[in-house]
Amino acid sequence: MLKHSPSRNRLTGVLLASLLLALTACPGTDEPDPDGGTNNSDGGTNSDGGPIDEGPAFCGDGKKHSTEACDDANTVSGDGCTFDCKEIEIGFDCPTPGQKCVVGTACGNGVVEPGDLDAGVTGEKCDDRNKVSGDGCSADCKTVETGWSCPFQGQRCKAAECGDSIVAGDEECEDGNTTKGDGCSDICRLEPGYKCDPGQPCAKTTCGDGKREGTEQCDDGNNDMGDGCSPLCVLEPKCVNGTCQAICGDGVILPGDTTEECDDGNVRANDGCSATCKLEEGFACTRVTETPPSSVEVPVVYRDFRGMNQAVNATAARHPDFDDLNTGDTGIVGPLYTGVLTNNKPTYARATGASPSTHGKVAFDQWYRDTPGVNVTVVSTLKLDKQGATGSYLFDNQSFFPLDNLGWVKLGLETKQNDGNGTPRNFSFTSEARYWFEFKGTEVLSFRGDDDVWVYINGKLALDLGGVHGPQNGEVSLANTTTVNNLGLVKGKIYEVVVFQAERHVTGSSYKLTLNNFETQRTNCESTCGDGDLDPGEQCDQGNANGPGYGKCSLTCIWNARCGDGKTQYNFGETCDDGNTNNNDDCPNTCIFDPG
């Protein structure tokens, strides 16, 4: 009887274990797959009904995992399957995992295909990379729709012309002409203050009616400032401690903002900058830094009152704080104006009682709030001119009577009074103006008022010229460290300046304010991919030769895989790629290294 040595027993065990491992091993490149050798593991279920464990996905292994859109056995983009296997590229089909993707041949692939007349197949007239009608190219790519033009394959169609009464492309309106000043401009964009409903003549909008229409960025139906929507129906920056929330569609990219990729002043899609302010393919988009203008117009809200000693209709109410107690009076307002309860208005500093020139909280709270029967609100603007190299903007009027023929006078419920120089004027009013600026640490803001002037910066009282008095001047130096610390300012941040003013006595009216602008950017996008010219934002443009394939410019004007991109594309026959066009080095311009 032969005896087995321990070493022989161990060897037999190893052989059996190896055989068992070989029989139960997961399939590799030389082994059949459980599904019959398709190299495609898209999930599914086992015979017992449970899910198949696919294991981890490895892009480039030639096996399409259920989490992958494709896998062409490489990790190179530009050949149909992206480098991470997450997306089948435009113009390609990838039917077989592990095999090269192929150029697609169907409507929606971005390539205008000629068809086959012998087979009775008509060619495409356009291909905008989708199968949707109503965007210029019909769902079957056989027709360019009426009013549209589709000059570049793979790109969005655009309006054929402005003035044809068909709203197309990025047109906002169509009134059948190219005349300016009628609500719809010569390039078919809405003009400020207008709406142009389809099939209707353009009409002016009414800011404050609570309906956002036309060019209105907002309409909250009130005359309040600082609530996010100005009385001019323009969005206001929302800033807390110098940090502002980006507002998509306001046409402003604030300093330091990284949330918006673009902002072209609207929330339309398909114009280069999406409705969420993200860049869209097929457009050359550049950021344009706005040059500080020669003047700025600041929204201002006036509220007209009838003073105690003014000639008014016998039934009209007079306000006790106007044309009554005439004396200097600092300390009327509190140190802060922010907060929901105060509605971003100055707070009356006294809990009870009156001040030397006012008659208590109830009367004062009417100064900057719409109060029917007590005041009449007028919305307007203040034009400030740029002051040379300082960058500041100035409004200065030593005869400040903006409501002479407005307010109660216009309603016939108040008579104008002589200003001492023989001119009838409408006295007794307040004004509220707001503006935002980027703090640089060099600003010096000057103000003058006849009568009250209060300046708030970053929600804190920075200047108090309260009371009834002749013209008084005040200054806020933001170069002063103590002032800056008290106001909580940080360089490079954006803050709000609010100026509250009141004219309360019939001897004159003077008003001056200076403000500082901040540099902003906006986005300008043009649909240029496919025109054959290399425009800003494009890597390449070969005109209608753009499309899928090695060495070609893509439909979005970005290079596909090509010789000279610094990546060796072995699946396209490259054996080297040194990323340059020098034909006299180790890698020639064909990207095929010849060792001989």
C-alpha positions as CSV (number, residue, x, y, z in Angstrom):
1,M,0.0,0.0,0.0
2,L,1.3,3.3,-1.0
3,K,1.3,6.0,1.6
4,H,0.6,9.7,0.7
5,S,3.2,12.1,2.1
6,P,2.0,15.3,3.8
7,S,3.5,17.3,1.0
8,R,1.6,15.4,-1.7
9,N,-1.6,15.9,0.2
10,R,-1.0,19.7,0.3
11,L,-0.2,19.7,-3.4
12,T,-3.5,17.9,-4.2
13,G,-5.4,20.4,-2.1
14,V,-3.8,23.3,-3.9
15,L,-4.7,21.8,-7.3
16,L,-8.3,21.2,-6.2
17,A,-8.6,24.7,-4.9
18,S,-7.2,26.2,-8.1
19,L,-9.7,24.1,-10.1
20,L,-12.6,25.2,-7.9
21,L,-11.4,28.9,-8.3
22,A,-11.2,28.5,-12.1
23,L,-14.7,27.1,-12.3
24,T,-16.3,29.7,-10.1
25,A,-14.3,32.8,-11.2
26,C,-16.0,35.9,-12.5
27,P,-15.7,36.1,-16.3
28,G,-12.8,38.1,-17.7
29,T,-11.9,39.1,-21.2
30,D,-11.3,35.4,-22.1
31,E,-14.3,34.0,-20.2
32,P,-18.0,33.9,-21.1
33,D,-20.4,36.2,-19.2
34,P,-23.3,34.7,-17.3
35,D,-25.6,36.4,-19.8
36,G,-24.1,34.7,-22.8
37,G,-21.0,36.7,-23.5
38,T,-22.4,40.1,-24.4
39,N,-20.0,41.9,-22.0
40,N,-23.1,43.8,-21.0
41,S,-24.1,43.8,-17.3
42,D,-27.1,46.1,-17.0
43,G,-28.3,44.7,-13.7
44,G,-31.2,42.3,-13.9
45,T,-32.1,39.4,-11.6
46,N,-30.7,36.0,-10.6
47,S,-32.7,32.8,-11.1
48,D,-34.0,33.1,-7.5
49,G,-35.4,36.6,-8.3
50,G,-32.7,38.6,-6.5
51,P,-30.7,41.3,-8.1
52,I,-27.4,40.5,-9.8
53,D,-24.4,41.9,-8.0
54,E,-22.6,43.7,-10.8
55,G,-19.7,44.7,-8.6
56,P,-18.0,48.1,-9.0
57,A,-18.1,50.0,-12.3
58,F,-14.8,50.5,-14.1
59,C,-15.1,52.9,-17.0
60,G,-12.9,51.8,-19.8
61,D,-13.2,48.0,-19.2
62,G,-15.5,47.5,-22.1
63,K,-18.4,46.3,-19.9
64,K,-21.4,48.5,-19.6
65,H,-22.4,48.8,-15.9
66,S,-26.0,49.8,-15.1
67,T,-24.7,53.1,-13.8
68,E,-22.9,53.8,-17.1
69,A,-24.4,55.3,-20.3
70,C,-21.8,53.6,-22.4
71,D,-18.3,51.9,-22.2
72,D,-16.2,51.8,-25.4
73,A,-13.2,50.2,-23.7
74,N,-11.3,53.5,-23.2
75,T,-11.5,56.7,-21.1
76,V,-11.2,59.2,-23.9
77,S,-13.8,61.8,-24.7
78,G,-14.6,62.8,-28.3
79,D,-15.1,59.3,-29.7
80,G,-18.8,59.0,-28.8
81,C,-18.5,57.9,-25.1
82,T,-17.3,60.5,-22.6
83,F,-14.2,59.9,-20.6
84,D,-16.2,58.9,-17.5
85,C,-18.7,56.7,-19.4
86,K,-21.5,58.8,-18.1
87,E,-22.8,60.2,-21.4
88,I,-23.2,59.3,-25.0
89,E,-21.8,62.3,-26.9
90,I,-23.9,64.3,-29.4
91,G,-24.0,62.7,-32.9
92,F,-23.0,59.2,-31.8
93,D,-24.6,55.9,-31.0
94,C,-22.9,53.3,-28.8
95,P,-24.8,50.1,-29.4
96,T,-22.2,47.5,-28.4
97,P,-20.2,47.7,-25.1
98,G,-16.5,47.2,-25.7
99,Q,-16.8,48.4,-29.3
100,K,-16.2,51.8,-30.9
101,C,-19.2,54.1,-30.9
102,V,-20.5,55.0,-34.4
103,V,-21.7,58.2,-35.9
104,G,-25.5,58.5,-35.5
105,T,-27.7,58.7,-38.5
106,A,-31.0,60.1,-37.2
107,C,-32.8,63.4,-36.7
108,G,-31.7,64.9,-33.5
109,N,-28.0,64.0,-33.8
110,G,-27.0,67.6,-34.7
111,V,-25.8,66.7,-38.2
112,V,-27.8,67.7,-41.3
113,E,-27.8,64.5,-43.4
114,P,-28.5,64.5,-47.1
115,G,-30.7,61.5,-47.3
116,D,-30.7,58.9,-50.1
117,L,-32.7,59.8,-53.2
118,D,-32.3,56.3,-54.7
119,A,-33.9,54.9,-51.6
120,G,-36.6,57.6,-51.6
121,V,-35.3,59.1,-48.4
122,T,-35.4,62.9,-48.4
123,G,-32.6,64.8,-46.7
124,E,-32.8,66.9,-43.6
125,K,-33.2,70.7,-43.8
126,C,-32.0,71.3,-40.3
127,D,-31.0,69.5,-37.2
128,D,-30.9,71.3,-33.8
129,R,-30.1,68.3,-31.7
130,N,-33.7,67.5,-30.7
131,K,-36.9,66.1,-32.1
132,V,-39.2,68.9,-31.0
133,S,-41.3,71.1,-33.2
134,G,-41.9,74.8,-32.4
135,D,-38.2,75.7,-32.0
136,G,-37.5,76.4,-35.7
137,C,-36.6,72.9,-36.8
138,S,-39.5,70.4,-37.1
139,A,-39.6,67.2,-35.2
140,D,-38.5,65.2,-38.2
141,C,-35.8,67.7,-39.2
142,K,-37.4,68.0,-42.7
143,T,-38.7,71.5,-42.4
144,V,-37.4,74.9,-41.2
145,E,-40.5,76.4,-39.6
146,T,-42.0,79.6,-40.7
147,G,-40.4,82.7,-39.3
148,W,-37.2,80.9,-38.3
149,S,-33.7,80.4,-39.7
150,C,-31.4,77.5,-39.0
151,P,-28.1,78.4,-40.5
152,F,-25.8,76.2,-38.5
153,Q,-26.2,72.5,-38.0
154,G,-26.4,71.3,-34.5
155,Q,-27.2,74.8,-33.2
156,R,-30.4,76.4,-32.0
157,C,-32.5,78.0,-34.7
158,K,-33.1,81.8,-34.6
159,A,-35.6,84.4,-35.8
160,A,-35.5,84.8,-39.6
161,E,-36.1,88.6,-39.2
162,C,-37.5,91.2,-36.9
163,G,-40.8,92.7,-38.1
164,D,-42.4,89.7,-39.7
165,S,-45.1,89.4,-36.9
166,I,-43.7,86.0,-35.8
167,V,-42.1,85.7,-32.4
168,A,-39.1,83.4,-32.9
169,G,-35.7,82.7,-31.4
170,D,-34.7,85.2,-28.7
171,E,-37.3,87.8,-29.8
172,E,-39.4,89.1,-26.9
173,C,-42.0,90.7,-29.1
174,E,-43.2,91.2,-32.7
175,D,-45.3,94.1,-33.7
176,G,-44.8,93.8,-37.4
177,N,-42.3,96.6,-37.7
178,T,-38.8,97.7,-36.8
179,T,-39.7,101.1,-35.4
180,K,-38.2,102.1,-32.1
181,G,-40.2,103.7,-29.3
182,D,-43.5,101.8,-29.8
183,G,-42.8,99.2,-27.1
184,C,-41.0,96.7,-29.3
185,S,-37.6,97.7,-30.5
186,D,-35.9,97.4,-33.9
187,I,-34.4,94.1,-32.8
188,C,-37.7,92.9,-31.4
189,R,-36.9,93.3,-27.7
190,L,-39.3,94.8,-25.2
191,E,-38.7,98.5,-24.5
192,P,-38.7,99.7,-20.9
193,G,-42.2,100.2,-19.4
194,Y,-44.0,98.2,-22.1
195,K,-45.6,94.8,-22.5
196,C,-46.4,93.2,-25.9
197,D,-48.9,90.4,-25.7
198,P,-49.1,88.1,-28.8
199,G,-51.5,89.4,-31.3
200,Q,-52.0,92.7,-29.4
201,P,-50.5,96.1,-29.8
202,C,-47.8,97.0,-27.3
203,A,-49.1,98.8,-24.2
204,K,-47.5,100.5,-21.3
205,T,-47.3,98.6,-18.0
206,T,-48.4,100.0,-14.6
207,C,-45.8,99.6,-11.9
208,G,-47.5,99.1,-8.6
209,D,-50.6,97.2,-9.8
210,G,-49.3,93.9,-8.3
211,K,-48.9,92.3,-11.8
212,R,-45.4,91.6,-13.2
213,E,-45.7,92.4,-16.9
214,G,-43.4,93.4,-19.8
215,T,-40.0,94.6,-18.7
216,E,-40.9,94.8,-15.0
217,Q,-38.5,92.7,-13.0
218,C,-41.0,92.6,-10.1
219,D,-44.2,94.2,-9.0
220,D,-45.2,93.8,-5.3
221,G,-48.0,96.4,-5.5
222,N,-46.6,98.9,-3.0
223,N,-44.3,102.0,-2.8
224,D,-42.0,100.6,-0.2
225,M,-38.2,100.6,-0.8
226,G,-35.9,98.0,0.7
227,D,-38.3,95.1,0.5
228,G,-36.7,93.5,-2.6
229,C,-38.7,95.3,-5.2
230,S,-38.4,99.0,-5.8
231,P,-41.3,101.3,-6.6
232,L,-39.9,101.3,-10.1
233,C,-40.5,97.6,-10.4
234,V,-36.8,96.8,-10.4
235,L,-35.3,94.1,-8.2
236,E,-33.3,95.4,-5.3
237,P,-30.1,93.7,-4.1
238,K,-30.7,91.5,-1.0
239,C,-27.6,92.2,1.1
240,V,-26.9,91.2,4.7
241,N,-23.7,92.4,6.3
242,G,-22.2,93.3,3.0
243,T,-22.9,89.9,1.3
244,C,-25.5,90.1,-1.4
245,Q,-27.7,87.3,-2.8
246,A,-27.4,87.0,-6.5
247,I,-30.6,87.6,-8.4
248,C,-30.7,85.7,-11.7
249,G,-32.0,87.9,-14.5
250,D,-31.2,91.3,-13.1
251,G,-28.3,91.8,-15.6
252,V,-25.8,92.3,-12.8
253,I,-23.0,90.0,-11.6
254,L,-22.0,91.6,-8.3
255,P,-18.3,91.8,-7.2
256,G,-17.3,88.5,-5.6
257,D,-20.3,86.6,-6.8
258,T,-19.5,83.0,-7.8
259,T,-23.0,81.6,-8.0
260,E,-24.0,82.9,-11.4
261,E,-22.1,81.7,-14.4
262,C,-23.8,84.4,-16.4
263,D,-26.5,87.0,-16.2
264,D,-27.8,88.7,-19.4
265,G,-30.6,90.6,-17.8
266,N,-33.4,88.1,-18.5
267,V,-34.6,84.6,-17.5
268,R,-35.0,83.3,-21.1
269,A,-33.5,80.0,-22.1
270,N,-31.8,79.3,-25.4
271,D,-30.0,82.6,-25.6
272,G,-26.6,81.5,-24.2
273,C,-27.5,82.2,-20.5
274,S,-30.2,79.9,-19.1
275,A,-33.2,80.7,-16.9
276,T,-31.0,79.7,-13.9
277,C,-28.0,81.8,-15.1
278,K,-26.0,78.9,-16.3
279,L,-24.0,78.9,-19.6
280,E,-25.6,77.1,-22.5
281,E,-23.8,75.2,-25.2
282,G,-23.4,76.6,-28.7
283,F,-22.9,80.3,-27.7
284,A,-19.9,82.5,-27.2
285,C,-20.5,84.2,-23.9
286,T,-18.2,86.9,-22.5
287,R,-18.4,88.9,-19.3
288,V,-18.5,92.6,-19.9
289,T,-17.4,94.9,-17.1
290,E,-19.6,97.9,-17.0
291,T,-17.8,101.2,-17.2
292,P,-19.1,103.6,-14.5
293,P,-21.7,105.8,-16.3
294,S,-21.6,109.6,-16.5
295,S,-24.7,109.7,-14.4
296,V,-27.0,107.3,-12.4
297,E,-30.7,107.6,-11.6
298,V,-31.6,106.6,-8.1
299,P,-35.2,105.6,-7.3
300,V,-36.8,108.1,-4.9
301,V,-40.2,108.0,-3.2
302,Y,-41.9,111.3,-2.2
303,R,-44.8,111.7,0.1
304,D,-46.7,115.0,0.0
305,F,-48.3,116.4,3.2
306,R,-50.4,119.4,4.0
307,G,-48.9,121.6,6.8
308,M,-50.6,123.2,9.7
309,N,-50.5,126.7,8.3
310,Q,-50.9,125.9,4.6
311,A,-53.9,126.8,2.5
312,V,-55.8,123.6,1.9
313,N,-59.3,122.4,1.2
314,A,-61.5,123.0,4.2
315,T,-62.2,119.3,4.6
316,A,-58.6,118.2,4.2
317,A,-56.5,116.9,7.1
318,R,-53.4,118.8,8.1
319,H,-50.3,117.0,9.5
320,P,-49.0,118.3,12.8
321,D,-45.3,117.7,12.1
322,F,-45.3,120.0,9.0
323,D,-45.2,123.8,9.2
324,D,-45.8,123.9,13.0
325,L,-42.8,123.5,15.4
326,N,-39.7,125.0,13.9
327,T,-36.5,124.1,15.7
328,G,-33.4,122.0,15.4
329,D,-34.1,118.5,16.7
330,T,-31.4,115.7,16.5
331,G,-32.3,112.4,18.1
332,I,-35.8,112.1,16.5
333,V,-34.9,108.7,15.0
334,G,-33.2,105.6,16.5
335,P,-29.8,104.1,15.6
336,L,-31.2,101.3,13.4
337,Y,-33.8,101.0,10.7
338,T,-33.6,97.3,9.8
339,G,-36.1,94.7,10.9
340,V,-39.4,93.2,9.9
341,L,-41.4,95.3,12.4
342,T,-40.0,98.6,11.1
343,N,-40.3,97.6,7.4
344,N,-36.9,99.1,6.8
345,K,-38.1,102.5,8.0
346,P,-36.5,104.8,10.6
347,T,-37.8,104.2,14.1
348,Y,-39.1,107.0,16.3
349,A,-36.6,107.2,19.1
350,R,-39.1,108.1,21.9
351,A,-41.2,105.4,23.4
352,T,-43.7,108.0,24.7
353,G,-44.2,111.7,24.2
354,A,-43.0,114.1,21.6
355,S,-39.7,115.7,20.5
356,P,-39.2,119.5,20.2
357,S,-40.3,119.5,16.5
358,T,-42.6,116.4,16.3
359,H,-45.8,115.2,17.9
360,G,-45.2,111.6,18.7
361,K,-44.7,108.1,17.2
362,V,-48.1,107.8,15.4
363,A,-47.6,111.0,13.5
364,F,-44.0,110.3,12.7
365,D,-44.7,106.8,11.4
366,Q,-46.7,108.4,8.6
367,W,-43.7,110.3,7.2
368,Y,-42.3,107.4,5.1
369,R,-45.4,105.1,4.8
370,D,-48.4,105.4,2.5
371,T,-51.2,106.8,4.5
372,P,-54.5,107.4,2.6
373,G,-56.0,110.8,3.4
374,V,-52.8,112.0,5.0
375,N,-50.2,111.8,2.3
376,V,-50.0,111.4,-1.5
377,T,-47.1,109.2,-2.8
378,V,-45.1,110.1,-6.0
379,V,-42.4,107.8,-7.3
380,S,-39.6,109.3,-9.3
381,T,-35.8,109.3,-9.7
382,L,-32.9,111.5,-8.7
383,K,-30.2,112.0,-11.3
384,L,-26.7,112.0,-9.9
385,D,-23.8,113.1,-12.1
386,K,-20.3,111.5,-11.9
387,Q,-17.7,113.7,-10.2
388,G,-14.4,113.3,-12.1
389,A,-11.8,110.9,-10.8
390,T,-13.3,110.5,-7.3
391,G,-15.9,108.0,-8.7
392,S,-18.7,109.6,-6.6
393,Y,-22.0,110.8,-7.9
394,L,-23.6,114.1,-6.8
395,F,-27.1,115.5,-6.6
396,D,-27.2,119.2,-5.5
397,N,-30.3,121.4,-5.7
398,Q,-30.6,124.5,-3.6
399,S,-34.2,125.1,-4.8
400,F,-35.6,121.6,-4.2
401,F,-39.3,121.5,-5.0
402,P,-40.0,118.2,-6.9
403,L,-43.7,118.2,-6.2
404,D,-44.7,121.7,-7.3
405,N,-47.5,120.4,-9.6
406,L,-48.0,117.0,-8.1
407,G,-49.4,115.5,-4.9
408,W,-52.2,117.4,-3.1
409,V,-51.7,120.4,-5.4
410,K,-52.4,118.3,-8.5
411,L,-55.6,116.9,-6.8
412,G,-56.7,120.5,-6.1
413,L,-56.7,120.0,-2.3
414,E,-53.8,122.3,-1.6
415,T,-52.7,125.7,-2.7
416,K,-49.0,126.5,-3.5
417,Q,-47.3,129.0,-1.3
418,N,-44.7,131.7,-2.0
419,D,-41.1,130.6,-1.5
420,G,-40.0,134.2,-0.5
421,N,-38.7,134.9,-4.0
422,G,-42.1,135.3,-5.6
423,T,-42.5,131.7,-6.9
424,P,-45.5,129.6,-5.7
425,R,-44.2,126.2,-4.4
426,N,-45.6,123.0,-3.0
427,F,-44.0,122.6,0.4
428,S,-44.3,119.9,3.1
429,F,-43.0,116.6,1.8
430,T,-40.6,113.8,2.6
431,S,-38.3,111.8,0.4
432,E,-36.6,108.4,0.6
433,A,-33.7,107.3,-1.6
434,R,-31.7,104.1,-1.5
435,Y,-28.5,103.0,-3.2
436,W,-25.9,100.3,-3.0
437,F,-22.1,100.7,-3.2
438,E,-19.0,98.7,-2.9
439,F,-17.0,99.8,0.1
440,K,-13.4,100.6,-0.8
441,G,-12.4,102.6,2.3
442,T,-11.9,105.9,0.6
443,E,-15.4,107.2,0.2
444,V,-16.4,110.6,1.6
445,L,-20.2,111.2,1.4
446,S,-21.5,114.7,1.7
447,F,-25.1,115.7,2.4
448,R,-27.1,118.9,3.0
449,G,-30.7,119.3,4.0
450,D,-33.4,121.9,4.6
451,D,-34.9,120.4,6.7
452,D,-34.3,116.9,8.2
453,V,-31.7,114.6,6.7
454,W,-30.9,111.1,8.1
455,V,-28.4,108.8,6.5
456,Y,-28.2,105.1,7.3
457,I,-25.4,102.9,6.1
458,N,-25.5,99.1,6.6
459,G,-28.7,99.7,8.6
460,K,-27.0,102.0,11.1
461,L,-27.5,105.7,11.6
462,A,-24.5,107.5,10.1
463,L,-25.7,111.1,10.0
464,D,-28.4,113.0,11.9
465,L,-29.4,116.5,10.6
466,G,-32.8,116.3,12.2
467,G,-35.2,119.1,12.9
468,V,-36.6,122.2,11.1
469,H,-33.7,124.5,10.1
470,G,-32.0,126.3,7.3
471,P,-29.6,124.4,5.0
472,Q,-27.2,122.2,7.1
473,N,-24.2,120.2,5.8
474,G,-23.0,116.9,7.1
475,E,-20.3,114.4,6.0
476,V,-19.7,110.7,6.4
477,S,-16.0,109.8,5.9
478,L,-15.6,106.1,5.3
479,A,-11.9,106.6,5.4
480,N,-12.3,107.1,9.2
481,T,-11.5,103.9,11.1
482,T,-13.9,104.6,14.0
483,T,-16.8,105.3,11.6
484,V,-16.0,102.2,9.6
485,N,-16.0,100.0,12.8
486,N,-19.2,101.6,14.1
487,L,-20.9,100.8,10.8
488,G,-19.5,97.3,10.5
489,L,-18.0,97.8,7.1
490,V,-15.6,95.4,5.3
491,K,-13.7,96.3,2.2
492,G,-14.9,94.7,-1.0
493,K,-18.4,94.1,0.4
494,I,-21.6,95.8,-0.8
495,Y,-23.7,98.0,1.5
496,E,-26.9,100.0,1.3
497,V,-27.1,103.8,1.8
498,V,-30.5,105.1,2.7
499,V,-31.2,108.8,2.8
500,F,-34.4,110.0,4.5
501,Q,-35.3,113.7,4.0
502,A,-38.1,116.0,5.0
503,E,-39.1,119.6,4.0
504,R,-41.2,121.0,6.9
505,H,-41.3,124.8,6.7
506,V,-42.3,127.3,4.0
507,T,-39.0,129.3,3.8
508,G,-37.0,127.3,1.3
509,S,-35.8,123.9,0.4
510,S,-32.3,122.6,-0.3
511,Y,-31.0,119.1,-0.8
512,K,-27.7,117.5,-1.6
513,L,-26.4,114.0,-1.5
514,T,-23.3,112.1,-2.8
515,L,-23.1,108.4,-3.4
516,N,-20.6,105.9,-4.7
517,N,-21.1,103.4,-7.5
518,F,-19.8,99.9,-7.6
519,E,-18.3,98.0,-10.6
520,T,-20.6,95.3,-12.0
521,Q,-20.4,92.8,-14.8
522,R,-23.0,91.4,-17.1
523,T,-23.0,88.7,-19.7
524,N,-23.1,89.1,-23.5
525,C,-23.9,85.9,-25.4
526,E,-23.9,85.4,-29.2
527,S,-24.8,82.2,-31.1
528,T,-21.7,81.9,-33.2
529,C,-20.7,78.2,-33.2
530,G,-21.0,77.0,-36.8
531,D,-20.2,80.3,-38.6
532,G,-16.6,79.2,-39.3
533,D,-15.0,82.0,-37.3
534,L,-13.2,81.4,-34.1
535,D,-15.1,83.6,-31.6
536,P,-14.5,84.2,-27.9
537,G,-15.5,81.2,-25.8
538,E,-14.8,78.7,-28.7
539,Q,-11.9,76.3,-29.1
540,C,-12.6,75.7,-32.8
541,D,-15.1,76.3,-35.5
542,Q,-15.1,74.5,-38.8
543,G,-18.5,75.8,-39.9
544,N,-20.8,73.1,-41.2
545,A,-18.0,70.6,-41.0
546,N,-18.4,70.7,-37.2
547,G,-19.6,67.4,-35.9
548,P,-18.7,64.1,-34.3
549,G,-15.5,62.2,-35.1
550,Y,-11.8,62.1,-34.4
551,G,-10.0,65.3,-35.4
552,K,-13.1,67.3,-35.9
553,C,-14.6,70.3,-34.1
554,S,-17.6,69.4,-32.1
555,L,-21.1,70.8,-32.6
556,T,-20.5,73.0,-29.5
557,C,-17.2,74.3,-30.9
558,I,-15.0,72.3,-28.6
559,W,-12.3,70.0,-30.0
560,N,-13.1,66.3,-30.1
561,A,-10.3,63.8,-29.6
562,R,-7.5,64.8,-32.0
563,C,-3.8,64.6,-32.7
564,G,-2.1,67.3,-30.7
565,D,-4.4,67.4,-27.7
566,G,-1.7,65.7,-25.5
567,K,-3.7,62.5,-25.0
568,T,-2.6,59.4,-26.8
569,Q,-5.8,58.0,-28.4
570,Y,-4.8,54.4,-29.0
571,N,-8.3,53.4,-30.2
572,F,-7.9,55.9,-33.0
573,G,-4.5,54.5,-34.0
574,E,-2.3,57.1,-32.2
575,T,0.9,55.8,-30.7
576,C,2.0,59.1,-29.3
577,D,0.7,62.6,-28.6
578,D,3.0,65.3,-27.1
579,G,0.4,68.1,-27.3
580,N,2.2,70.2,-29.9
581,T,2.4,70.7,-33.7
582,N,6.2,70.3,-34.0
583,N,6.9,67.7,-36.6
584,N,10.6,67.5,-35.8
585,D,10.4,66.0,-32.3
586,D,9.9,62.5,-31.1
587,C,6.1,62.5,-31.9
588,P,5.3,63.6,-35.5
589,N,2.1,65.5,-36.4
590,T,0.4,62.3,-37.4
591,C,0.7,61.1,-33.8
592,I,2.0,57.8,-35.1
593,F,5.5,57.1,-33.9
594,D,7.7,55.3,-36.4
595,P,10.7,53.8,-34.6
596,G,12.5,53.2,-37.9
